[in-house]
Amino acid sequence: MSRSAQRLPAAALFAHPANFFALGFGSGLAPRAPGTFGTLAAIPLWWLLADLPLGGYLLAVALVSLFGVWCCDAAARNLGVHDHPAIVWDEFAGFLLCMAAAPAGIGWLLAGFVLFRFFDILKPWPIRWLDARVPGGLGIVLDDLLAGLFALLVLQLAARWLA
């Protein structure tokens, strides 16, 4: 990340409407662990969507993801940095995917949160490979969707094993 991107004033970060969403309503401005704060900011959206039938929930995840491709791409261009650390809408998309069909309960929410952050930070193959090769907003969102898919699989296996 360039030094100029690190020192952008908060007003510049919200100069374009896409930035407001890409920055997770400001959660991405956290000085440390912006991705974790972005994921925390996604929890209220998950709560709003959690009671939808699975098809409706997955449609909402797809819409959040497609919107994320646009707003993350626009914010990256506005900020002059491909994947500025403050861009966290991709965490919204990945976390929501992770929580698809998750069992009810705070324990499962916490497990999904930890699993998603684990895969998003670690970026095992092919997540890191995609992150390095897919440009623009699609690249910003796609690696988090894959991290969300990995976390979803582990969460569902755990739910089946513990049931």
C-alpha positions in Angstrom: 0.0 0.0 0.0 1.3 3.4 -0.8 2.0 6.0 1.9 -0.4 8.4 0.3 -3.2 5.9 0.6 -2.5 5.4 4.3 -2.8 9.2 5.0 -6.0 9.9 3.1 -8.3 12.0 5.3 -11.6 10.4 6.3 -13.5 13.0 4.2 -11.6 11.8 1.0 -12.6 8.3 1.8 -16.3 9.2 1.7 -16.0 11.5 -1.3 -17.8 9.0 -3.5 -20.9 7.0 -2.5 -19.2 3.7 -3.5 -16.5 4.4 -0.9 -19.1 4.6 1.9 -20.2 1.1 1.2 -16.8 -0.3 0.2 -15.4 1.0 3.5 -18.2 -0.9 5.4 -20.0 2.2 6.5 -16.7 3.4 8.1 -15.8 0.1 9.8 -12.8 -0.3 7.5 -11.3 2.9 8.9 -10.3 1.0 12.1 -6.5 1.6 12.6 -5.9 -2.1 13.3 -7.5 -5.2 11.8 -10.0 -3.4 9.5 -11.1 -6.7 8.0 -12.1 -8.0 11.4 -14.0 -4.7 12.1 -15.6 -5.0 8.6 -16.7 -8.6 9.4 -18.2 -7.4 12.7 -20.1 -4.7 10.8 -21.5 -7.4 8.6 -23.2 -9.1 11.6 -26.3 -6.8 11.7 -26.8 -7.4 8.0 -26.6 -11.2 8.6 -29.2 -10.8 11.4 -31.5 -9.1 9.0 -31.1 -11.9 6.4 -30.8 -14.9 8.6 -34.5 -15.8 8.7 -34.9 -15.8 5.0 -35.5 -19.1 3.2 -32.1 -20.5 1.9 -32.9 -19.5 -1.7 -33.7 -16.0 -0.7 -30.7 -15.8 1.6 -28.4 -17.0 -1.2 -30.0 -14.5 -3.6 -29.2 -11.7 -1.1 -25.6 -12.9 -0.8 -25.3 -12.9 -4.6 -26.7 -9.3 -4.7 -24.4 -8.2 -1.9 -21.5 -9.7 -3.8 -22.3 -8.2 -7.1 -22.8 -4.8 -5.5 -19.5 -5.4 -3.8 -17.7 -6.0 -7.1 -18.9 -2.5 -8.3 -18.3 -0.6 -5.1 -15.0 -2.2 -4.3 -13.7 -1.5 -7.8 -14.9 2.1 -7.7 -13.3 2.6 -4.3 -10.1 1.1 -5.3 -9.9 3.4 -8.3 -10.9 6.4 -6.2 -8.3 5.6 -3.6 -5.6 4.7 -6.1 -4.9 1.4 -4.4 -6.1 -2.0 -5.7 -7.2 -3.4 -2.4 -6.9 -0.7 0.2 -7.1 -2.2 3.7 -10.1 0.0 4.4 -12.1 -1.7 1.7 -14.1 -4.2 3.6 -17.4 -4.8 1.7 -15.7 -8.0 0.5 -15.8 -9.2 4.1 -19.5 -8.6 4.2 -20.0 -10.8 1.1 -17.6 -13.6 2.4 -19.0 -13.6 5.9 -22.6 -13.8 4.6 -21.7 -16.7 2.4 -20.0 -18.4 5.4 -23.2 -18.1 7.4 -25.6 -19.6 4.8 -27.7 -22.3 6.5 -25.7 -21.9 9.7 -27.4 -23.3 12.8 -29.1 -20.8 15.1 -27.2 -19.6 18.1 -24.5 -17.3 19.2 -22.0 -20.1 19.3 -22.5 -20.8 15.6 -22.2 -17.1 14.9 -18.9 -16.9 16.7 -17.7 -20.1 15.0 -18.6 -18.7 11.6 -16.9 -15.4 12.4 -13.7 -17.1 13.6 -13.6 -19.6 10.6 -14.2 -16.8 8.1 -11.5 -14.6 9.6 -9.1 -17.6 9.7 -9.5 -18.4 6.0 -9.6 -14.8 5.0 -6.3 -14.0 6.8 -4.5 -17.3 6.1 -5.6 -17.4 2.4 -4.8 -21.0 1.7 -4.5 -22.1 -1.9 -6.4 -21.3 -4.1 -7.5 -18.2 -2.3 -4.1 -16.5 -2.3 -3.6 -17.5 -5.9 -6.9 -15.9 -7.0 -6.2 -12.8 -4.9 -2.9 -12.2 -6.8 -4.3 -12.9 -10.3 -7.9 -11.5 -10.5 -7.9 -7.7 -11.0 -10.4 -5.1 -10.0 -13.5 -5.4 -7.8 -14.0 -9.0 -8.9 -10.6 -9.9 -7.5 -11.2 -8.0 -4.3 -14.5 -9.8 -3.6 -13.7 -13.2 -5.1 -11.0 -14.2 -2.6 -13.3 -13.4 0.3 -16.1 -15.4 -1.2 -13.8 -18.3 -1.5 -12.7 -17.8 2.1 -16.4 -17.7 3.0 -17.0 -20.9 1.1 -14.2 -22.7 2.9 -15.6 -21.5 6.2 -19.1 -22.5 5.2 -17.9 -26.0 4.5 -16.1 -26.4 7.8 -19.1 -24.9 9.7 -21.5 -27.2 8.0 -19.3 -30.2 8.7 -19.1 -29.2 12.3 -22.8 -28.8 12.5 -23.4 -32.2 11.1 -20.8 -33.8 13.3 -22.1 -32.2 16.5 -25.8 -32.7 15.7 
